[in-house]
């Protein structure tokens, strides 16, 4: 079987977020099983190249610029142009893939789904409809831009042969998109499973937020809880590690977090550091007592999974993907709202009882191994590919018009 992943995101050059992490881990897991695996990444300004990374062949192409495109609705235009360009580039690779997998984000499989030249699997990650309320994108042309962008992504999923995602994401999308239940596969995200890391010095407890400093991730929730935590556990320290996710020309969100720490009188105990990448995450988790994830939306939650994998307890918001990952009171704590007192209470409890925190971390490692071992997830993906091939041969789409 020859598998082609289409994804703008792929480390190290374009490892922007969870999609890039997923493609990186999944492609290597499939290649380890002996399959021929390729990735096509089409990004504006990117240098064209073909390289072998591990056992995966990566084809990078530049997204051509179009004159006067700045006059068009940006989000919908970017998706339409990217999908068209991807469909043009694939035949030039000379691969004749057995199956293609695309994310719904950016509608990269839109034209492929319309043409149906190859079996197509679309994975639901995070869509424009789910993210734009937090990122404030798509507001041009009185909101028509955002609605059209979301529609392009949704059509790319509906025209696929098979759609895969986590159980919570499929539950949300299946009814809205009128997807055929027989075309759906519940598949978790693969996580590279490092060795368990010993808990840090109990005299230096540390709470860590990892991720983009943006409204969707909710870093301010932890900042607001910090004064209560420090009043109860004065030795505690907080680290906010990630990247500034502000729009061009907007004020820095990292700078806002630092100012907020000053305003709350906790700057002495707060570190805000712009750093990202797998090695940085693992280093930070090794120093962490408790990892926090107050996200308002996620399709999975790689930070939560990676924290559990190294044996750290997690305190998370109650969004559905986190309820799939975290067993409340066993592998971590689920906080039902954004109340400062609730978040502080959960953190204080674990910082004061680090023996319990360590046991939660070990239980979390066992749980994430069971659901996100890359070999296991790759086996499930292969089942979905074979199903997609069969449905493609018989003209089956994920949703019939």
N, C-alpha and C positions, 0 to 999 in steps of 0.2 A: 504493500500500500504506500502510495506517495501522497503525503499530506502537505498542503500549503496553508499557512496562516497568513492572513492579511491583517496587519496592525501597524499603525503609525508608531505606536509605543513599543520600544524594545531596548533594554539597557545594552551597552552603557550610553550610547549616543543620545537616545531618545527615551530614557527610562523615567518617564514623568510621573507615573503613578501605578495604581493597582493593575491596570490592563497590561502594562509592560512587565510587571512582576509575574503575572499569570502566564503570559506568552513565553517568557524566559524559562520558567520552571516546567511548564507543560511540554514545550517542544523538546527540551532535553530529556524529559521522562519518556516521551514517545520514541525518541531516537535510541534511548537505552534499551528499548524492546526490539530494536532491529529495523524500525521503519525509516524510510527516507523522508526527512522533514525539511521543509523550506519555510522561510518567512519573507514576505514582501512588505517593506516599509516605505511609504511614499510621503515625504515631508518637504515642504517648501524650504529651499536653501540648502538642502542636504546634498553632500557629494555622492554621486553615483558610485556604487561599489558592490562587489560580491565577495563575501568572506565566509569561511567556515568557523563557527564558534562552537567548540566542543564537537558534536556530531551533527550540528544543524547548519544548513547553508542559508545565509542571510543576504538578501538582495535589497539594497538601499537605492532609491531613486528620488530625484528631485521633483516636487510638484510644480509643473510649469506655471509661470505667472501669466495672468490674462490682463490685457490692457483695459483700463477703465473699470476693473472689477470692484474698485472701492465705491462705485456708485450703486452697486447691487446690495440687497439685504445680506449682511455678512455671514450669518450662521447658516442660512439655507443655501446660499451660494457655495460656501466652502464645502458643504456636504455633497452637493450635486456635482461639483467639479472634481472633488476627490474620488467619488464613486465612479465617475466616468473615466478618470485617468487610471484608476486601478484596473478597470475592465480592459483598458487598452494595453496596459503594461503586461498583464499576465501571459497573453499569447507570445509576447516577445521573449519571455523567459525560456520558452521551448521545453516546458516541464510536462505538460499534459497531466495535471494532478488527478489523483483518484478522488479526492475530496478537498474542499476548501472550507476553512473556518474563518469567520469574521466577527468582530464585535458589532453590536447594534450602534454603539456610540460612534458618531460621525458618519453613520450610514454607509460604511465602506462597501457593504455587500449589496447596495441598492440596485445597481445596474446588473450585477451578477445574478441576482434573484429574478430580475425581469427576463434576462436572456436564457437562463437555465442551461448553459452549456456544460456546466459541471455540477455534481452534487454539492449542495451548500448547507453548512451548519452555521447558524448565528447564535452566538453566546450573548445573553443579556448581562451586561455589566451595570452601568449606570447610564440612563438615557437623558436626553435634553429635557424631556417632560419632568423627570425626577430632579434634575440638578438645577435647571434655570431659575426656579424660584429662590435658590440660595445664591447663585452666582450673578444674578441680575443680567444675564445675557438674553439676546433675542428680543429686545424691546423696540428695536428699530421698526419703522413702517407700522407704527401703532400696534406692535406685538405680532403682526403677521409673520415677521421673520422667525420668531421663536416657534410659532405654531406650525409653520411649514417645515422647519428643521426637525421638529419632533415627528411630524408626519412622515418625512423621508426615512427616519430611523425605524419607525414602526412598520412601514411598508417593506423595508429590508428584512425585518423579522418575519412578517407574514408571508413573504414570497420565498423564504428559505424552505428547505425540505424538512429540516429538524431544527428545533430551538432548544438550547440547553441553558441552565442556570442553577442557582441555589433554589431550595424549596420555597423560601419566602419571596424571592424575586419572581419566580414563576407564578406563585399564587396571586401576586399583585397584577402581573401583566397578562395572564392567560385570559381572564374575563374581559379586560379592557381591549385587548387586541383580537378577541374572538379566535383564539388559537385552538387548534384541534388537539385534544388531550393525547391522542395516540402519537403525536409528533413531538411530545415534550420529554426531555430527559433531565432528571434532577441529578446534578453533578456539583459537588463542592469544588473549592479552589485547592490546587496543590500547594503545599508548603514545604520548602526545604527544611528538614528536621535536624537542627544542630544538636550537639550534646547538651545535657542539662547543665546549667551554670549554677554554682553554689550561691546561696543568698549572700548579700553584702554584709558588712559590719553592722550589727544591730544598733550600735551607738550612733550611726550616721544614716538614718532612714531617708529614703529618697523616693519622691513621687515623680513620675515621668509621663509627659504628654509627647507623643510622636506623631507628626503629620503636618499637613499644610495649616498655616495660621489663617483659617478662613471660617466664615460663619457656619458652614455645613459641619465642620469638625468640632465646633463649640469650645475652643480653648478658654474663652472668657468664663465659662462655667467653673473650671478648675481655679482660675485666678480669683474668682469671687469667694470660693470656698477656702482659699489659702489662709486668711486671717484666723478663722475658727480652728483650722488644723494646727496652726502654729501656736495658738493660745493653749492647746491641749498637749502638743508635742513640739516644744520649742526647738529641738534639734533637727526637725524635719527640714528638708530642702526640696525645692520644686525645679524641675528642668522642663523647658518647652523647647523641643528640638525638632526642626523641620525646615520648611521653606516659606518665604513670604509669598502669599498667594494673591496679592492685590492686583487689580487691573492697572494697565499702563496709565500713568498720570494720577493715580489715586494715592492717598497717604499710605505709608507702610503699615501693615498690620503688626509686624514684629515690633516696630517702634511704639505702636499703640499699646501693646502688651507691656512693654517696659514702662510706659507712662502710667498705666493702670496699676502696676506694682508699686510705683512711687506714691500714687494717690491713696492706695490702700495701706501704705506703711509697711509693706512686706518686701521691699526691693532687696533687702539684705539676704533674703532666703530664696530669691527667684533668679534663675538663669534662663535667658532667651537666646538660643543659638541657632543660626541658620546653617543647617547641615543635613544631608540626606544620603541615601544609598544604603545597601544591605550591610556593608561593613560598619558604617556609622551607627546603624540601628542596633546591631548585635553588640557593639561596644557599649552603647548606652544602656541596653537591657542588662548587661552584666553588672552595671552599677546600681540598678534599680531595685527598690523594695516592692513597689506597687506600680503597675502601669495603668494609666487611665485613658478612657476613650468615651468622651461625652458627645459623640457624633449624633447629628440629627438625621442623617441619611448615610447609608453605606449599602453596597450590594453584597459585601462579604465582611471585610474588616481584617486586612492583612496584619496590621499592627497588633490587634488582639491575638490573632493566631500565632504570630511570631513570638509575642510575649509568653503565651502559654507554652510554646514549643521549648523555650529555654527554662521553663519552670517558674514563671512569675505569676502571682495572682493578678487579676485584672478587676478594675471597677469600671463598669460600662453603663451607657444609657440603655433604655429598654426597647430599642428598635428591633424589629423582627430578626434581622441577620445575627445580632448579638445574642438573642435568645436561643438561636440555633447553636451558637458556639460556646456559650457560658451557662453552666449549671449553677444557679444562684445558691450561694452558701457552700458550694462544693469546690468549684474551680475559680470562683470569684464572686463579686457582688454586682447585682443589677439594680441600678437606681432608677426609680420609676418617673421622676420628674427632674427639673433643673433647679430645685430648691437648694440654696447654699447649705442649709443645715443638713439635708439628706446626704449630699455628697461629702460634706465634711465628716459626718458621722461614720459613713462607710470607710473612709480613709483612716480616721482615728482608730477605729476598731482594729484594722489590719496592722497599722504602724505600732500599736501598743502590744499586739499579740503576734509577734513575728514567727513563732512556732506554727501557729495556725496558718499564717500567710504562706509559709513554706510548704505545708501540706496541701494547701489549695493549688500552689504552683505545680506540684508533682501530679496532682489529679488533672490539672489542665493539660499538662504535657501528654498524659495518657489519652485524654479525650481528643486532642488535636491530631495525634498520631493515628487514631482509629478512623478519622474522617478525612484527613488531608494528606495522607502518605502519597507522594507523587506517583509511585507505581500503581497504587490502587486507583487513583483518580484517572491515570492514563488508561487503565483497563476500561473504566466506565466511558471515557471519551471514545475509545475504539468501538465500543458497542453502538454509540450514537452515530459514528461515522458509517458503520455497516448498515445501520437503519436508514441513514440519509441516502446512501447509494441505492438501496432497495426502493425507497420512496421516489427517488429521482427517476429511476427506470420506469416506474408506473405513473409518473406525472403527479405525485402527491406533494402538495404544499402544506406549510404549517397552518395556513388559513386560506380557505377558499372564498373567493369574492362572490 
